Amino acid sequence: MAKTVEIKIPADIEYKVIGNAFGVLIASGGLLAGTMVSQRSFDYWQEDLVPLLLVVFLSYRLMRTFVTTLTVYQGSPPRPVSKDNIQRVHAAVAQLPHTLNYTPEQVMEEVARRIETQKAEAARRHL
C-alpha cells in the first residue's frame, strides 16, 4: 500500500528564501573580508570560522527552502489569464481624463495674468 506524505509548508516561504539569500550574501561578505582572503591561504581557516559556519548553515537553509518553494509551485495550477478578469471599475480609473483644448491666445492671457499676480505679490513682500 502506498503511503502519502504530507509536507507542511509555511505561508511565508518566499520570504524565507529571500532572507536566506541575503544571509548568504552577508556571510559571504564577512568571509571575503576575513583573513583567509586577505592572506590568500587556507591556513587561516580557524580565524574565519564564524563566517564559514554561517555560509554553510545559511546555504543549506537556502537550498532546502528553495527546493520546497519549487515543489509547492510545481504542484499548483497556473493562474488563468483572461481579459475578462479586469473589472469595469478598474478600467474606468485607468482611463485618462478629457483634456480641454486651449487656444494660443488663451494660454498667453493666462500666463500674462499669472506673471502680473506674481509681480504684485513680490511687490507686497518687499514693502
Backbone as a printed PyTorch tensor [residue, N CA C, xyz], in Angstrom:
tensor([[[  0.8420,  -1.1620,   0.0000],
         [  0.0000,   0.0000,   0.0000],
         [  0.8980,   1.2390,   0.0000]],

        [[  0.5770,   2.2060,  -0.8460],
         [  1.3780,   3.4260,  -0.9520],
         [  0.9960,   4.3800,   0.1690]],

        [[  1.9910,   4.9570,   0.7570],
         [  1.7700,   5.8880,   1.8490],
         [  1.9930,   7.3060,   1.3340]],

        [[  1.0360,   8.1910,   1.5840],
         [  1.1810,   9.5730,   1.1520],
         [  1.8810,  10.3650,   2.2420]],

        [[  2.7190,  11.2480,   1.7920],
         [  3.4780,  12.0920,   2.7140],
         [  2.9550,  13.5100,   2.5790]],

        [[  2.5980,  14.0980,   3.6890],
         [  2.1030,  15.4720,   3.6900],
         [  3.2110,  16.3930,   4.1860]],

        [[  3.5200,  17.3890,   3.3830],
         [  4.5660,  18.3430,   3.7320],
         [  3.9000,  19.6150,   4.2160]],

        [[  4.2690,  20.0480,   5.4100],
         [  3.7310,  21.3090,   5.9300],
         [  4.6090,  22.4440,   5.4170]],

        [[  3.9760,  23.3740,   4.7480],
         [  4.7040,  24.4730,   4.1350],
         [  4.2180,  25.7670,   4.7560]],

        [[  5.1370,  26.5600,   5.3110],
         [  4.7100,  27.8340,   5.9010],
         [  4.2110,  28.8090,   4.8340]],

        [[  3.3890,  29.7290,   5.2680],
         [  2.7960,  30.6870,   4.3340],
         [  3.8160,  31.6880,   3.8060]],

        [[  4.8750,  31.9400,   4.5610],
         [  5.8510,  32.9500,   4.1490],
         [  7.1300,  32.3200,   3.6100]],

        [[  6.9960,  31.2350,   2.8330],
         [  8.1730,  30.5050,   2.3550],
         [  9.0210,  31.3530,   1.4070]],

        [[  8.3770,  32.2300,   0.6150],
         [  9.1460,  33.0740,  -0.3030],
         [ 10.0400,  34.0350,   0.4660]],

        [[  9.5100,  34.5490,   1.5770],
         [ 10.3080,  35.4710,   2.3820],
         [ 11.4870,  34.7540,   3.0320]],

        [[ 11.3010,  33.4980,   3.3620],
         [ 12.4110,  32.7400,   3.9320],
         [ 13.5170,  32.5350,   2.8950]],

        [[ 13.1380,  32.2810,   1.6500],
         [ 14.1400,  32.1240,   0.5830],
         [ 14.9090,  33.4300,   0.4090]],

        [[ 14.1860,  34.5380,   0.3590],
         [ 14.8410,  35.8360,   0.1810],
         [ 15.7230,  36.1620,   1.3810]],

        [[ 15.2330,  35.8970,   2.5890],
         [ 16.0210,  36.1520,   3.7940],
         [ 17.2760,  35.3090,   3.8550]],

        [[ 17.1650,  34.0400,   3.4930],
         [ 18.3500,  33.1810,   3.4820],
         [ 19.3370,  33.6020,   2.4110]],

        [[ 18.8410,  34.0570,   1.2690],
         [ 19.7460,  34.5220,   0.2130],
         [ 20.5260,  35.7510,   0.6830]],

        [[ 19.8480,  36.6900,   1.3310],
         [ 20.5590,  37.8570,   1.8580],
         [ 21.5180,  37.4660,   2.9740]],

        [[ 21.1320,  36.4800,   3.7830],
         [ 22.0320,  35.9920,   4.8240],
         [ 23.3040,  35.4040,   4.2480]],

        [[ 23.1620,  34.6400,   3.1620],
         [ 24.3470,  34.0750,   2.4970],
         [ 25.2110,  35.1950,   1.9340]],

        [[ 24.5920,  36.2170,   1.3670],
         [ 25.3640,  37.3460,   0.8320],
         [ 26.1330,  38.0680,   1.9350]],

        [[ 25.4980,  38.2930,   3.0650],
         [ 26.1610,  38.9900,   4.1710],
         [ 27.2880,  38.1400,   4.7400]],

        [[ 27.0270,  36.8380,   4.9260],
         [ 28.0620,  35.9510,   5.4490],
         [ 29.2190,  35.8240,   4.4670]],

        [[ 28.9260,  35.8380,   3.1730],
         [ 29.9950,  35.7940,   2.1670],
         [ 30.8200,  37.0770,   2.2110]],

        [[ 30.1640,  38.1940,   2.4770],
         [ 30.9020,  39.4500,   2.6270],
         [ 31.8450,  39.3920,   3.8080]],

        [[ 31.3840,  38.7880,   4.9140],
         [ 32.2600,  38.6160,   6.0720],
         [ 33.4100,  37.6810,   5.7760]],

        [[ 33.1470,  36.6710,   4.9750],
         [ 34.2070,  35.7400,   4.5960],
         [ 35.2190,  36.4070,   3.6730]],

        [[ 34.7330,  37.2410,   2.7610],
         [ 35.6530,  37.9450,   1.8540],
         [ 36.4960,  38.9770,   2.5910]],

        [[ 35.9840,  39.5190,   3.6850],
         [ 36.7530,  40.4900,   4.4580],
         [ 37.6450,  39.8090,   5.4920]],

        [[ 37.6110,  38.4780,   5.5390],
         [ 38.3620,  37.7440,   6.5540],
         [ 39.8300,  37.5800,   6.2220]],

        [[ 40.4860,  36.8530,   7.0890],
         [ 41.9370,  36.6700,   6.9900],
         [ 42.3170,  35.7390,   5.8560]],

        [[ 41.4910,  34.7110,   5.5870],
         [ 41.8340,  33.7660,   4.5190],
         [ 41.9790,  34.4670,   3.1770]],

        [[ 41.0640,  35.3570,   2.8870],
         [ 41.1080,  36.0430,   1.5910],
         [ 42.2240,  37.0860,   1.5810]],

        [[ 42.3970,  37.7950,   2.6830],
         [ 43.4320,  38.8330,   2.6990],
         [ 44.8360,  38.2260,   2.6460]],

        [[ 45.0250,  37.0470,   3.2720],
         [ 46.3330,  36.3830,   3.2380],
         [ 46.4540,  35.3860,   2.0880]],

        [[ 45.3740,  35.1290,   1.3850],
         [ 45.3250,  34.2020,   0.2530],
         [ 45.8700,  32.8190,   0.6240]],

        [[ 45.3690,  32.2960,   1.7460],
         [ 45.8170,  30.9870,   2.2050],
         [ 44.7090,  30.3460,   3.0390]],

        [[ 44.5040,  29.0250,   2.8360],
         [ 43.5250,  28.2940,   3.6290],
         [ 44.0560,  27.9430,   5.0100]],

        [[ 45.2900,  28.2950,   5.2990],
         [ 45.8700,  28.0080,   6.6140],
         [ 45.2020,  28.8230,   7.7200]],

        [[ 44.5290,  29.8950,   7.3600],
         [ 43.9030,  30.7820,   8.3450],
         [ 42.4140,  30.5030,   8.5070]],

        [[ 41.9460,  29.2890,   8.2010],
         [ 40.5290,  28.9840,   8.2540],
         [ 39.9730,  29.0910,   9.6720]],

        [[ 40.8040,  28.8790,  10.6710],
         [ 40.3200,  28.9510,  12.0440],
         [ 39.9320,  30.3720,  12.4390]],

        [[ 40.5990,  31.3560,  11.8700],
         [ 40.2610,  32.7410,  12.1820],
         [ 38.9470,  33.1640,  11.5140]],

        [[ 38.6030,  32.5010,  10.4410],
         [ 37.3550,  32.8020,   9.7320],
         [ 36.3090,  31.7170,   9.9620]],

        [[ 36.3140,  31.1160,  11.1240],
         [ 35.4140,  30.0040,  11.4050],
         [ 33.9430,  30.4490,  11.4490]],

        [[ 33.6630,  31.5800,  12.0550],
         [ 32.2670,  32.0370,  12.1680],
         [ 31.6650,  32.3430,  10.7960]],

        [[ 32.3300,  33.1240,   9.9360],
         [ 31.7450,  33.3360,   8.6050],
         [ 31.6260,  32.0420,   7.7980]],

        [[ 32.5820,  31.1210,   7.9630],
         [ 32.4910,  29.8430,   7.2590],
         [ 31.2670,  29.0540,   7.6990]],

        [[ 31.0480,  28.9780,   8.9990],
         [ 29.8910,  28.2490,   9.5070],
         [ 28.5810,  28.9230,   9.0940]],

        [[ 28.5590,  30.2390,   9.0990],
         [ 27.3520,  30.9520,   8.6650],
         [ 27.0540,  30.7040,   7.1890]],

        [[ 28.0900,  30.7210,   6.3550],
         [ 27.8880,  30.4720,   4.9250],
         [ 27.3600,  29.0630,   4.7080]],

        [[ 27.9230,  28.0870,   5.3860],
         [ 27.4850,  26.7010,   5.2190],
         [ 26.0440,  26.5360,   5.7290]],

        [[ 25.7650,  27.0420,   6.9130],
         [ 24.4280,  26.8930,   7.5010],
         [ 23.3600,  27.6010,   6.6700]],

        [[ 23.6230,  28.8410,   6.2800],
         [ 22.6290,  29.5910,   5.5180],
         [ 22.4810,  29.0550,   4.0940]],

        [[ 23.5560,  28.5290,   3.5200],
         [ 23.4540,  27.9100,   2.1960],
         [ 22.5770,  26.6640,   2.2550]],

        [[ 22.7490,  25.8740,   3.3220],
         [ 21.9130,  24.6870,   3.4960],
         [ 20.4410,  25.0840,   3.6270]],

        [[ 20.1610,  26.0890,   4.4550],
         [ 18.7840,  26.5410,   4.6270],
         [ 18.2230,  27.1270,   3.3400]],

        [[ 19.0530,  27.8490,   2.5940],
         [ 18.6040,  28.4250,   1.3240],
         [ 18.2240,  27.3290,   0.3390]],

        [[ 19.0640,  26.3170,   0.2000],
         [ 18.7580,  25.2430,  -0.7430],
         [ 17.5110,  24.4710,  -0.3100]],

        [[ 17.3590,  24.2290,   0.9930],
         [ 16.2070,  23.4960,   1.4900],
         [ 14.9140,  24.2660,   1.2260]],

        [[ 14.8830,  25.5540,   1.5320],
         [ 13.6640,  26.3400,   1.3060],
         [ 13.4240,  26.5790,  -0.1820]],

        [[ 14.4860,  26.6870,  -0.9580],
         [ 14.3420,  26.8730,  -2.4070],
         [ 13.7040,  25.6400,  -3.0360]],

        [[ 14.1660,  24.4630,  -2.6640],
         [ 13.5880,  23.2310,  -3.2010],
         [ 12.1360,  23.0860,  -2.7420]],

        [[ 11.8540,  23.4230,  -1.4990],
         [ 10.4780,  23.3590,  -1.0020],
         [  9.5720,  24.3220,  -1.7550]],

        [[ 10.0640,  25.5180,  -2.0260],
         [  9.2800,  26.5050,  -2.7760],
         [  9.0110,  26.0230,  -4.1910]],

        [[ 10.0240,  25.4520,  -4.8350],
         [  9.8070,  24.9190,  -6.1850],
         [  8.8090,  23.7660,  -6.1750]],

        [[  8.8490,  22.9480,  -5.1460],
         [  7.9040,  21.8370,  -5.0270],
         [  6.4810,  22.3600,  -4.8720]],

        [[  6.3240,  23.3950,  -4.0700],
         [  4.9900,  23.9670,  -3.8610],
         [  4.4420,  24.5300,  -5.1600]],

        [[  5.2260,  25.3120,  -5.8710],
         [  4.7400,  25.9580,  -7.0810],
         [  4.6170,  24.9980,  -8.2500]],

        [[  5.3080,  23.8740,  -8.1900],
         [  5.1890,  22.8940,  -9.2630],
         [  3.8310,  22.2030,  -9.1990]],

        [[  3.3090,  21.9980,  -7.9990],
         [  2.0270,  21.3240,  -7.8410],
         [  0.8270,  22.2320,  -7.9800]],

        [[  1.0340,  23.5290,  -7.9500],
         [ -0.1080,  24.4430,  -8.0320],
         [ -0.4950,  24.6860,  -9.4820]],

        [[ -1.7890,  24.8500,  -9.7410],
         [ -2.2220,  25.1110, -11.1230],
         [ -1.8340,  26.5240, -11.5360]],

        [[ -1.5810,  26.7290, -12.8190],
         [ -1.2300,  28.0880, -13.2660],
         [ -2.4280,  29.0210, -13.1520]],

        [[ -2.1390,  30.2820, -12.9770],
         [ -3.2020,  31.2820, -12.8710],
         [ -3.8440,  31.4850, -14.2320]],

        [[ -5.1660,  31.5610, -14.2750],
         [ -5.8110,  31.7840, -15.5720],
         [ -5.5920,  33.2190, -16.0420]],

        [[ -5.2550,  33.3410, -17.3040],
         [ -5.0450,  34.6600, -17.8910],
         [ -6.2180,  34.9410, -18.8140]],

        [[ -6.9670,  35.9570, -18.4800],
         [ -8.1380,  36.2990, -19.2570],
         [ -8.3370,  37.7990, -19.2350]],

        [[ -8.7850,  38.3330, -20.3560],
         [ -9.0470,  39.7690, -20.4210],
         [-10.3360,  40.1240, -19.6980]],

        [[-11.1750,  39.1370, -19.4300],
         [-12.4360,  39.3900, -18.7450],
         [-12.2420,  39.6030, -17.2570]],

        [[-11.0280,  39.3410, -16.7340],
         [-10.7840,  39.4970, -15.3040],
         [-10.7430,  40.9640, -14.8820]],

        [[-10.5210,  41.8590, -15.8110],
         [-10.4660,  43.2830, -15.4770],
         [-11.8920,  43.7720, -15.2510]],

        [[-12.1190,  44.3100, -14.1000],
         [-13.4520,  44.8110, -13.7900],
         [-13.6220,  46.2070, -14.3760]],

        [[-14.8490,  46.5620, -14.6260],
         [-15.1170,  47.8590, -15.2330],
         [-14.7180,  49.0140, -14.3250]],

        [[-14.7730,  48.8170, -13.0250],
         [-14.3990,  49.8810, -12.0930],
         [-12.9310,  50.2230, -12.2630]],

        [[-12.0860,  49.2000, -12.3540],
         [-10.6580,  49.4330, -12.5150],
         [-10.3430,  49.9960, -13.8980]],

        [[-11.0980,  49.6000, -14.8980],
         [-10.8640,  50.1090, -16.2410],
         [-11.2180,  51.5900, -16.3190]],

        [[-12.2410,  52.0160, -15.5980],
         [-12.6280,  53.4230, -15.6150],
         [-11.5890,  54.2840, -14.9240]],

        [[-10.9720,  53.7520, -13.8740],
         [ -9.9460,  54.5020, -13.1560],
         [ -8.7120,  54.6710, -14.0280]],

        [[ -8.4200,  53.7020, -14.8620],
         [ -7.2020,  53.7300, -15.6510],
         [ -7.2930,  54.6480, -16.8670]],

        [[ -8.4640,  55.1350, -17.2230],
         [ -8.6060,  55.9800, -18.3920],
         [ -8.1480,  57.4020, -18.0960]],

        [[ -7.6110,  58.0520, -19.1010],
         [ -7.1600,  59.4310, -18.9540],
         [ -8.3590,  60.3740, -18.9910]],

        [[ -8.2950,  61.4520, -18.2190],
         [ -9.4100,  62.3980, -18.2370],
         [ -9.4190,  63.1890, -19.5450]],

        [[-10.5670,  63.7490, -19.8510],
         [-10.7100,  64.5630, -21.0530],
         [ -9.9540,  65.8730, -20.8600]],

        [[ -9.1570,  66.2340, -21.8320],
         [ -8.3780,  67.4700, -21.7280],
         [ -9.0870,  68.5910, -22.4800]],

        [[ -8.9250,  69.8060, -21.9610],
         [ -9.5000,  70.9720, -22.6260],
         [ -8.5070,  71.4910, -23.6370]],

        [[ -9.0140,  71.9010, -24.7790],
         [ -8.1490,  72.4540, -25.8250],
         [ -8.1560,  73.9700, -25.7150]],

        [[ -7.0270,  74.5260, -25.3290],
         [ -6.8910,  75.9730, -25.2060],
         [ -6.3340,  76.5330, -26.5040]],

        [[ -6.7740,  77.7280, -26.8370],
         [ -6.2090,  78.4220, -27.9930],
         [ -4.9110,  79.0960, -27.5400]],

        [[ -4.0240,  79.3990, -28.4580],
         [ -2.7790,  80.0800, -28.0660],
         [ -3.0260,  81.4230, -27.3890]],

        [[ -4.0780,  82.1250, -27.7760],
         [ -4.3790,  83.4060, -27.1470],
         [ -4.7850,  83.2170, -25.6860]],

        [[ -5.5630,  82.1800, -25.4040],
         [ -5.9680,  81.9110, -24.0290],
         [ -4.7690,  81.5470, -23.1580]],

        [[ -3.8450,  80.8040, -23.7370],
         [ -2.6420,  80.4300, -22.9870],
         [ -1.8210,  81.6710, -22.6710]],

        [[ -1.6520,  82.5430, -23.6400],
         [ -0.8660,  83.7650, -23.4290],
         [ -1.5300,  84.6650, -22.3860]],

        [[ -2.8540,  84.7870, -22.4140],
         [ -3.5610,  85.6000, -21.4300],
         [ -3.3890,  85.0300, -20.0220]],

        [[ -3.4820,  83.7200, -19.8880],
         [ -3.3400,  83.0780, -18.5750],
         [ -1.9210,  83.2490, -18.0490]],

        [[ -0.9140,  83.0940, -18.9110],
         [  0.4860,  83.2700, -18.4840],
         [  0.7240,  84.7150, -18.0680]],

        [[  0.2160,  85.6720, -18.8440],
         [  0.3870,  87.0800, -18.5070],
         [ -0.3020,  87.4010, -17.1790]],

        [[ -1.4710,  86.8520, -16.9400],
         [ -2.1810,  87.0910, -15.6910],
         [ -1.3910,  86.5340, -14.5070]],

        [[ -0.8260,  85.3400, -14.6490],
         [ -0.0470,  84.7550, -13.5620],
         [  1.2300,  85.5420, -13.2940]],

        [[  1.8640,  86.0350, -14.3410],
         [  3.0760,  86.8460, -14.1520],
         [  2.7350,  88.1230, -13.4100]],

        [[  1.6510,  88.7750, -13.7880],
         [  1.2340,  90.0040, -13.1040],
         [  0.9040,  89.7240, -11.6340]],

        [[  0.2650,  88.6060, -11.3530],
         [ -0.0660,  88.2420,  -9.9740],
         [  1.2110,  88.0180,  -9.1680]],

        [[  2.1890,  87.3320,  -9.7610],
         [  3.4550,  87.0860,  -9.0580],
         [  4.2120,  88.3870,  -8.8130]],

        [[  4.1800,  89.2830,  -9.7550],
         [  4.8430,  90.5790,  -9.5820],
         [  4.1850,  91.3670,  -8.4430]],

        [[  2.8620,  91.3730,  -8.3910],
         [  2.1370,  92.0630,  -7.3440],
         [  2.4440,  91.4780,  -5.9670]],

        [[  2.5410,  90.1660,  -5.8650],
         [  2.8740,  89.5130,  -4.5820],
         [  4.3080,  89.8360,  -4.1730]],

        [[  5.2120,  89.8640,  -5.1440],
         [  6.6100,  90.2090,  -4.8280],
         [  6.7270,  91.6580,  -4.3720]],

        [[  5.9520,  92.5730,  -4.9810],
         [  5.9800,  93.9790,  -4.5760],
         [  5.4200,  94.1500,  -3.1660]],

        [[  4.3910,  93.3800,  -2.8180],
         [  3.8320,  93.4380,  -1.4530],
         [  4.8190,  92.9240,  -0.4260]],

        [[  5.5830,  91.9150,  -0.7640],
         [  6.5550,  91.3470,   0.1840],
         [  7.7070,  92.3030,   0.4340]],

        [[  8.1250,  93.0500,  -0.5650],
         [  9.2680,  93.9640,  -0.4210],
         [  8.9010,  95.2590,   0.2770]],

        [[  7.6410,  95.5730,   0.4270],
         [  7.2430,  96.8310,   1.0970],
         [  7.2310,  96.6880,   2.5550]]])
